[in-house]
């Protein structure tokens, strides 16, 4: 391990919530491109297949075009989904600074529904401090939105 790696401090965002839906129903919300666009942001090319490369599109900043480049790393239907999350530009400080992280969704059946756990890992501090703060607050809104959209889908079936 390099000296820089030993000195870098990384942090994760963890958001957990029990949703009153079956894991299979939540899985559909997590893995449908049209639904991802509703609970997160515009996605292009997403498929729940290991190795699939896709993008999310958010607000550009400075030299960064606003694209988040992702690759599906792990798929266990109705249990676990993990993908890389890379974006930003070396010329930016704060919002839009380079980010090389991993998002992992874990679903576990519990009394009353499913425990949905999000771990967004690998924020390097201090470089990614702005992203950690902003995204930490954002994910806390996203996870309940997944429950809302899943409920709407369950009623429509």
Helices and strands as residue ranges (DSSP letters): H 3-7, E 9-19, H 23-31, H 33-39, E 42-44, E 53-57, E 67-76, E 80-87, E 99-110, E 113-125, H 129-156
